């Protein structure tokens, strides 16, 4: 009894002391030198980033301009305030301190540049509605992912075959020229392991940063090997034994996950890392992390299932902005089964990946989607049960989790992006969804199913061929009520399908040269993709509904 009381007293003191510290995002009013920075973007972005944005018509704007460092200096000097992270896209700073000290920033006469403050504990945001919090089962975030050694020869074959990435490799699409940022918990021995010798020798290991410890030496953090295993599924190469899905892509490694704690600061680290990835010209980001439940230490910071709505969590809002900036985001759906997907996998602008076993059947730990998400979740699936990985001792083994189905597919998508360099992030995502094994009948376990990346490439090439050899147009565009389709003389009948930006089919009609009018008045205002198909060809248009 005495021992139990001592333990309880210690825990009570711990939580009492800890409860005094709060996390919050401080949003700032303005930035310095915005006009001159935009006029001379090479001062704030790399040339690769500028070129990527130009190719896909992504606007360079004030969000690309860094946060005002003099503001950060003043925040650091405020009583009881610790600056943890910053975001140029949100023009915000993540701070830690007591509720009183954080609120005192609003009345500090030296600090006149705060727009508003958003506490991670929603109950402290008195001007906002507090949402009911769900009750979650406390789990180790990697608990499903317990490694066991399996030296079966060529054990990457199944996970590569399943998504037809090997066919892309045969066609010489191995990720060459595509830059991937991997955001994770730790990359032990990546700089020395034999499995990564290939990308080191090719100069494809471009560097990285540990945002948790603010250390440019990403390999100094030895708290977790999770990122090493994740990276191996894409970049690992052992002659005659192991080939990742993108062995010739280039990689940046960023640590955003604190494996010793679970706190909303990690959401801010993630946003900061994605901002840096964008400025470096990264094409694709893989994240095998997710955030929803902050118990036991921070229960008031946890998100309810209803908050997984694609626009509530800070990390999800960051993902939405990253998509707008032209990045293609691939994210693990989560390992929480029926408890649902976590952030940022809830975003409609993130390709969220569930897990199946070696036979293509649903893996019981894979997080399912729900009606709370604004789009189909998960989007697609890949092998995540008994996935082949390489650990920091350079040993090939197996592991379980959507942490591995996500990078397996991300590497394959990098090869698809190499084959289709002029396709936007939205177009690539839609091609992957449409190639899914159950695209016409998606569900909350497998989403659109297992993608066939070679089929996605074939579809894209047939669309491009159609555009070169046929004359077809849709007008007016934009339109309010009706659109008309100009049908080629050699086509008797076409199927016209409208998809919204989330990839959902919203309207489908059959038309001909004599019946070429489509009523679009029922569609909401916004941007749509119109897919035109005949028996042998296909073509896509962007359409705006006024």
C-alpha positions in Angstrom: 0.0 0.0 0.0 2.8 2.4 0.9 4.5 1.7 -2.5 1.3 2.4 -4.4 0.7 5.6 -2.6 4.3 6.8 -3.3 3.8 6.0 -6.9 0.5 7.8 -7.0 2.0 10.8 -5.2 4.8 11.0 -7.7 2.5 10.8 -10.7 0.3 13.5 -9.2 3.2 15.8 -8.6 4.5 15.0 -12.1 1.2 15.9 -13.8 0.7 18.9 -11.6 4.1 20.2 -12.6 3.7 19.3 -16.2 0.3 20.8 -16.4 1.8 24.3 -16.0 3.5 24.0 -19.4 1.4 24.5 -22.5 2.1 24.4 -26.2 0.7 27.0 -28.6 1.0 28.4 -32.1 1.6 32.2 -32.2 0.5 33.5 -35.6 2.3 36.7 -36.7 1.0 39.7 -38.6 3.6 40.3 -41.3 7.0 39.5 -42.9 10.0 41.5 -44.0 11.0 42.2 -47.6 8.2 40.3 -49.1 8.1 42.1 -52.5 11.8 42.0 -53.1 12.0 38.3 -52.0 9.3 37.3 -54.5 11.0 39.4 -57.2 14.3 37.6 -56.5 13.2 34.1 -55.5 16.7 32.6 -55.7 17.3 34.4 -52.3 14.7 32.2 -50.6 14.4 29.0 -52.8 16.9 26.8 -54.6 16.9 26.9 -58.4 15.5 23.3 -58.5 12.5 24.5 -56.4 12.0 27.5 -58.7 12.1 25.3 -61.8 9.7 22.7 -60.3 7.2 25.4 -59.4 7.5 27.0 -62.9 7.0 23.7 -64.7 3.7 23.1 -62.8 2.6 26.7 -62.6 2.9 26.9 -58.9 2.9 30.6 -57.7 5.8 31.9 -55.6 4.1 34.1 -53.0 4.5 35.6 -49.5 4.2 32.2 -47.9 7.6 31.3 -49.4 9.2 34.2 -47.5 10.9 33.2 -44.2 9.5 34.3 -40.8 10.8 37.6 -39.5 13.8 36.5 -37.3 13.6 39.7 -35.3 10.1 38.7 -34.2 11.4 35.3 -33.1 14.2 37.0 -31.1 11.6 39.1 -29.2 9.5 36.1 -28.5 12.5 34.2 -27.1 13.2 37.1 -24.8 9.7 37.1 -23.3 9.3 35.8 -19.8 8.8 32.0 -19.6 8.6 31.5 -23.3 10.6 28.8 -25.3 10.5 28.9 -29.0 10.3 25.4 -30.3 9.6 25.6 -34.1 8.6 28.0 -36.8 6.5 27.9 -40.1 6.9 30.3 -42.9 3.8 29.0 -44.7 1.6 29.8 -41.7 3.8 32.7 -40.5 3.6 31.1 -37.1 5.9 30.1 -34.2 5.4 27.2 -31.9 6.0 28.2 -28.3 6.0 26.5 -24.9 5.3 28.1 -21.6 2.6 28.5 -18.9 -0.8 29.6 -20.0 -0.3 32.9 -18.3 3.1 33.6 -19.9 1.8 32.7 -23.4 -1.3 35.0 -23.0 1.0 37.7 -21.6 2.5 37.9 -25.1 -0.6 39.7 -26.2 -0.1 42.5 -23.7 3.7 42.8 -23.9 4.5 46.3 -25.2 7.6 45.1 -27.0 5.6 42.5 -29.0 3.1 44.2 -31.4 3.2 41.7 -34.2 0.9 38.9 -33.0 -2.2 38.2 -35.0 -3.6 35.5 -32.7 -2.6 32.5 -30.5 -3.9 29.0 -30.9 -3.3 26.6 -27.9 -2.8 22.9 -28.5 -5.1 22.4 -25.5 -8.4 23.3 -27.3 -10.1 24.2 -24.0 -7.8 27.2 -23.6 -8.9 28.7 -26.8 -11.9 30.5 -25.3 -12.9 32.1 -28.6 -13.3 28.7 -30.3 -15.7 25.9 -29.9 -14.3 23.0 -27.9 -15.0 19.7 -29.5 -15.8 16.6 -27.5 -12.7 14.4 -27.1 -12.8 10.7 -27.9 -11.4 8.1 -25.6 -8.5 6.2 -27.1 -6.6 3.1 -26.1 -3.0 3.9 -25.1 -0.6 2.3 -27.6 3.1 2.4 -28.4 3.0 4.1 -31.8 5.3 1.5 -33.3 3.8 -1.4 -31.3 2.6 -3.3 -34.3 6.0 -3.0 -35.9 8.1 -5.6 -34.1 11.0 -6.8 -36.2 11.8 -10.5 -36.8 14.6 -11.8 -39.0 13.8 -13.6 -42.2 16.6 -14.4 -44.6 14.4 -15.7 -47.4 16.2 -15.0 -50.7 14.8 -12.2 -52.7 12.1 -11.3 -50.2 11.3 -7.9 -51.7 9.9 -9.5 -54.8 6.3 -9.8 -53.5 6.0 -6.2 -52.3 7.4 -4.8 -55.6 5.4 -7.2 -57.8 2.2 -6.3 -56.0 2.1 -2.8 -57.3 3.9 -3.6 -60.6 6.8 -1.4 -59.8 9.1 -4.0 -61.2 7.6 -3.4 -64.7 8.5 0.2 -64.3 12.1 -0.8 -63.4 12.3 -3.0 -66.5 11.3 0.1 -68.5 14.2 1.8 -66.9 12.1 4.0 -64.6 13.9 3.5 -61.2 13.3 7.0 -59.7 16.3 8.6 -61.4 15.9 12.4 -61.3 13.1 12.4 -58.7 13.9 13.8 -55.2 12.2 12.3 -52.2 12.2 13.7 -48.6 11.7 11.1 -45.9 10.3 12.5 -42.7 10.7 10.1 -39.8 12.2 9.3 -36.3 15.8 8.3 -36.9 18.2 7.1 -39.6 20.8 5.0 -37.7 23.8 3.9 -39.9 22.3 5.0 -43.2 25.6 6.8 -43.8 27.7 3.6 -43.3 25.4 0.6 -44.1 26.2 -1.5 -47.1 22.5 -1.5 -48.1 22.7 2.2 -48.9 26.2 2.1 -50.5 24.5 2.4 -54.0 22.8 5.7 -53.3 25.9 7.1 -51.5 28.2 6.2 -54.4 25.7 7.8 -56.8 25.6 11.0 -54.8 21.8 10.5 -54.2 22.0 10.8 -50.4 21.6 14.6 -50.4 21.7 15.3 -46.7 19.2 16.1 -44.0 18.4 17.7 -40.7 17.3 16.7 -37.2 14.5 19.2 -36.4 14.0 17.7 -32.9 17.5 18.4 -31.7 18.3 21.2 -34.2 21.3 19.3 -35.5 22.5 19.2 -39.1 24.0 15.8 -38.4 20.9 13.7 -38.9 22.9 10.5 -38.1 23.8 11.7 -34.6 20.3 10.9 -33.3 20.4 7.2 -32.3 17.0 7.1 -30.5 15.2 5.2 -33.3 15.9 3.0 -36.3 12.4 3.4 -37.7 13.6 5.7 -40.5 16.4 3.4 -41.5 13.9 0.6 -42.1 11.5 2.9 -43.9 14.2 4.2 -46.2 15.4 0.7 -47.0 12.1 -0.2 -48.7 12.7 2.6 -51.2 16.5 3.0 -51.4 17.9 -0.2 -50.1 20.0 -2.3 -52.5 21.8 -5.6 -51.8 23.0 -7.4 -54.9 20.9 -10.5 -55.7 19.0 -10.1 -52.3 17.2 -6.8 -52.0 16.0 -4.0 -54.3 13.9 -1.1 -53.0 11.1 0.4 -55.1 13.1 3.6 -56.0 16.8 2.6 -56.0 18.0 5.5 -58.1 16.0 8.4 -56.6 17.7 11.1 -54.6 16.9 11.5 -50.9 16.8 14.1 -48.1 16.4 12.7 -44.6 14.6 14.8 -42.0 13.9 13.8 -38.3 10.6 15.3 -37.1 9.5 12.6 -34.7 10.7 12.6 -31.1 10.7 8.9 -30.2 11.0 9.7 -26.5 7.8 11.8 -26.4 4.5 12.4 -28.2 3.6 16.1 -28.3 2.1 18.6 -30.8 5.5 20.1 -31.3 6.2 17.2 -33.7 3.4 18.5 -35.9 5.3 21.8 -36.1 8.6 20.1 -36.8 6.9 18.2 -39.7 5.5 21.4 -41.2 8.9 23.1 -40.9 10.6 20.1 -42.6 8.1 20.0 -45.5 8.7 23.8 -46.0 12.4 23.1 -46.2 11.7 20.2 -48.6 9.7 22.5 -50.8 12.5 25.1 -50.8 15.0 22.5 -51.8 13.0 21.4 -54.9 11.8 18.0 -53.5 9.2 16.3 -55.6 7.7 13.7 -53.2 7.5 13.4 -49.4 7.0 10.1 -47.6 5.9 10.2 -44.0 5.5 7.1 -41.9 4.1 8.9 -38.9 0.7 10.1 -37.8 -0.8 12.1 -34.9 -4.2 11.8 -33.1 -3.8 10.6 -29.5 -1.4 12.4 -27.1 -2.2 10.3 -24.0 -1.0 9.6 -21.4 1.1 12.8 -20.8 -1.0 15.2 -22.9 -4.6 14.0 -23.1 -6.0 17.5 -23.5 -4.0 17.8 -26.8 -5.5 14.7 -28.4 -7.8 14.9 -31.4 -11.2 13.4 -31.5 -12.1 11.2 -34.5 -14.3 14.0 -35.8 -11.2 16.2 -35.9 -9.8 13.9 -38.6 -11.8 16.0 -41.1 -8.9 17.0 -43.4 -8.6 20.6 -42.1 -8.4 20.7 -38.3 -5.0 19.3 -37.2 -2.1 21.8 -37.6 -0.1 19.1 -39.5 -3.0 18.5 -41.8 -3.4 22.2 -42.6 0.4 22.2 -43.4 -0.1 19.2 -45.7 -2.9 21.0 -47.6 -0.6 23.9 -48.2 2.3 21.6 -49.3 0.0 20.1 -51.9 -0.8 23.6 -53.1 2.9 24.3 -53.4 3.2 21.4 -55.8 4.5 18.6 -53.5 3.2 15.1 -53.7 2.6 13.8 -50.2 2.5 10.0 -49.4 1.6 9.1 -45.8 0.9 6.0 -43.7 -2.8 5.7 -42.9 -1.9 4.5 -39.4 -1.8 1.3 -37.3 -4.9 1.9 -35.3 -7.3 -0.4 -37.1 -10.9 0.6 -36.5 -9.9 3.7 -34.5 -9.4 5.4 -37.8 -6.8 7.3 -39.8 -4.6 9.9 -38.1 -3.3 13.3 -39.3 -2.1 14.2 -41.8 -3.5 11.1 -43.6 -7.0 12.6 -43.2 -6.2 15.3 -45.8 -7.8 15.0 -49.1 -4.6 16.3 -50.6 -2.5 13.5 -49.1 -2.2 10.0 -50.7 -2.9 7.9 -47.6 -1.7 4.3 -47.7 -3.2 1.4 -45.9 -1.7 -2.1 -45.5 -2.4 -5.6 -46.8 -0.6 -8.9 -46.3 1.4 -10.8 -49.0 -1.8 -12.1 -50.5 -3.3 -8.7 -50.9 -5.8 -9.1 -48.0 -6.6 -6.4 -45.4 -4.1 -6.3 -42.5 -6.0 -6.0 -39.3 -3.9 -3.2 -37.8 -4.3 -0.9 -40.8 -6.3 2.2 -40.0 -9.6 2.4 -41.7 -11.3 5.5 -43.2 -14.6 7.0 -42.1 -17.3 9.5 -43.1 -15.3 12.2 -41.1 -12.7 12.4 -43.9 -13.7 14.6 -46.9 -12.4 12.0 -49.4 -11.9 8.3 -49.6 -9.5 7.0 -47.0 -7.3 5.2 -47.2 -6.6 6.1 -50.8 -4.9 2.9 -51.8 -2.9 0.1 -50.1 0.4 -1.8 -50.4 2.1 -4.6 -48.6 2.6 -3.7 -44.9 2.3 -7.0 -43.2 5.6 -9.0 -43.3 7.1 -6.3 -45.5 10.8 -6.8 -46.2 13.1 -4.2 -44.6 16.7 -3.8 -43.6 17.7 -2.9 -40.1 20.7 -0.8 -39.0 22.9 -3.9 -38.6 22.5 -4.4 -42.4 20.3 -7.4 -41.8 17.4 -8.2 -44.1 14.2 -9.0 -42.1 10.5 -8.5 -42.0 8.3 -5.9 -40.3 4.6 -5.0 -40.0 2.9 -1.6 -40.3 1.6 1.0 -42.7 5.0 2.6 -41.9 6.2 0.3 -44.7 3.3 0.1 -47.1 3.6 3.9 -47.5 7.3 4.1 -48.6 7.0 0.9 -50.7 4.4 2.7 -52.7 6.0 6.1 -52.5 9.1 4.6 -54.2 7.0 3.1 -56.9 5.3 6.5 -57.4 8.7 8.1 -57.8 9.4 5.8 -60.7 6.0 6.8 -62.2 6.9 10.4 -61.8 10.2 9.9 -63.6 8.2 8.4 -66.5 5.7 11.2 -66.5 7.8 14.3 -65.6 5.2 16.8 -66.8 2.3 15.5 -64.7 1.2 17.5 -61.6 0.9 16.1 -58.1 -2.9 16.0 -58.5 -2.6 14.1 -61.8 -0.2 11.5 -60.5 -2.4 10.9 -57.4 -5.5 10.4 -59.6 -3.6 8.0 -61.9 -2.6 6.0 -58.9 -6.1 5.9 -57.6 -7.7 5.0 -60.9 -5.2 2.1 -61.2 -6.5 0.6 -58.0 -7.9 -2.9 -57.9 -11.3 -1.8 -56.6 -11.5 1.8 -58.0 -15.2 1.4 -58.9 -16.1 0.0 -55.5 -13.8 1.6 -52.8 -14.3 0.8 -49.1 -12.9 2.0 -45.8 -10.4 -0.8 -45.4 -8.6 -0.9 -48.8 -9.7 2.4 -50.3 -9.4 2.1 -54.1 -7.4 -1.1 -53.6 -3.9 -2.1 -54.7 -2.6 0.1 -57.5 -1.0 -1.1 -60.7 1.6 1.5 -61.4 2.4 0.1 -64.9 -1.3 0.4 -65.7 -1.2 4.0 -64.4 1.6 4.7 -66.8 -0.2 3.1 -69.7 -3.3 5.1 -69.0 -1.3 8.3 -68.9 0.4 7.5 -72.2 -2.9 6.7 -73.9 -4.3 10.0 -72.8 -1.3 11.8 -74.2 -1.6 9.9 -77.4 -5.2 10.8 -77.7 -4.4 14.4 -77.2 -1.9 14.3 -80.1 -4.1 12.4 -82.6 -7.7 13.7 -81.9 -9.4 17.0 -82.0 -11.9 17.4 -79.1 -12.9 20.3 -77.0 -15.3 21.2 -74.2 -16.9 24.6 -74.1 -17.6 27.0 -72.5 -15.0 26.6 -69.8 -15.7 28.0 -67.2 -19.4 27.3 -67.4 -22.5 27.8 -65.1 -25.2 25.6 -66.5 -24.3 23.7 -69.7 -21.2 22.5 -71.5 -20.9 21.2 -75.0 -18.5 18.6 -76.3 -17.0 18.8 -79.8 -16.8 15.1 -80.9 -14.2 13.9 -83.5 -15.8 12.7 -86.7 -14.4 9.2 -86.2 -16.1 8.7 -82.8 -19.8 7.7 -82.6 -20.0 7.7 -78.8 -18.0 9.0 -75.9 -18.3 8.6 -72.1 -17.8 11.9 -70.2 -17.0 11.6 -66.5 -16.5 14.5 -64.1 -14.2 14.1 -61.0 -13.9 16.6 -58.2 -10.4 17.6 -56.8 -10.7 14.7 -54.3 -10.9 12.2 -57.1 -14.5 11.3 -56.6 -16.8 10.8 -59.6 -19.6 13.3 -59.4 -21.2 13.1 -62.9 -21.1 10.8 -65.9 -22.9 11.1 -69.2 -22.7 9.4 -72.7 -22.6 11.9 -75.6 -22.4 11.8 -79.4 -22.0 14.3 -82.3 -25.8 14.9 -82.2 -26.3 14.7 -78.5 -23.4 16.7 -77.1 -24.9 18.9 -74.4 -24.3 18.2 -70.6 -26.2 19.9 -67.8 -23.6 20.8 -65.1 -25.9 23.0 -63.0 -26.0 20.5 -60.2 -22.2 20.7 -59.6 -20.8 23.0 -56.9 -18.5 25.8 -57.9 -14.9 24.7 -58.2 -12.4 22.9 -60.3 -13.1 19.5 -61.8 -11.2 17.0 -64.0 -13.3 15.8 -67.0 -12.3 12.4 -68.4 -13.4 11.6 -72.0 -13.2 8.0 -73.1 -14.0 6.1 -76.2 -13.6 2.3 -76.6 -9.9 2.7 -77.2 -8.7 6.1 -76.1 -9.0 8.6 -73.3 -8.4 12.3 -72.6 -8.6 14.6 -69.6 -9.5 18.3 -69.3 -9.5 20.7 -66.4 -12.9 22.3 -66.0 -14.1 25.2 -63.9 -17.7 25.4 -62.7 -18.8 29.0 -62.0 
